[in-house]
Amino acid sequence: PPLYKQRYGKVYEVLIQQKFRENIKKLVDFGCAEFGLFVFIKKLNLEEIMFVDIDESMLKEKIGMVHPLLSEHLNRRNCPLEVSVFKGSIIDPDYRLRKTDVVTAIELIEHLFPDTLEALPYNIFSFIRPKLVIITTPNVNFNVAFGRNTGFRHPDHKFEWTMEQFEDWCNNIIQRFPDYNVEISGMGNPPSTKPTIGFCTQAAVFVRKDLYCSSYISSSYTKSCKCCPKTSPCK
Ligand code: SAM
């Protein structure tokens, strides 16, 4: 499948995992653009999806993408799904976005100026504080596979990171917000002639630790089991 579908597929795959799917009802997609993610996640058992993008004219133009289809009026879901669309920035603290279980930001961060990128972790990991955060961004090392040795993939990109830079950024976030773990992966395999350049898109899945372990209360404990700072291992 094309890469954009692999990215949405990754979000879907994470959300259907047994350990997550019982715990997620509300999802916020920042930088939703043309609502491409919607078709992949609307079949999930979510109760609420909020789409946020800074580009109001794009939201107005494409909002029809989130209207129910005729077939969906005829074959109704078991649980109702509320979909809202807001114009806003990923760094704006907004009380409507609290109690969100999942935040996604697919191919968004590379469009942000440094001051916005710096403000992002606070809004996501402290103000909204969801159970799961999924962030994707291009891997600049892969650009040679497109025959590019200079320049970014898109004229609006403010940066493109190597895998090491993305990993550093993610690790810095979990140091500042120790209630989270992170797993980094990717999609879009490298060509066989350049196996070491890594995936085309890199993806980070941040998981709030209490999702693994209900005994986890805060990061102030000192002894740890594998998934949380309890003294004995959790089941
Ligand atoms: N997530 C979309 C997808 O996977 O199809 C595509 C994202 S598009 C490459 C980047 C989007 O981020 C654009 O729609 C842009 O308007 C939006 N954007 C840029 N800065 C933003 C910000 N500060 N907050 C929210 N959205 C922003």
Residues whose N, C-alpha, C, O or C-beta is under 5 A from the ligand:
A	BS01	SAM	F30 G31 C32 A33 G36 V52 D53 I54 D55 G88 S89 I90 I106 E107 L108 H111
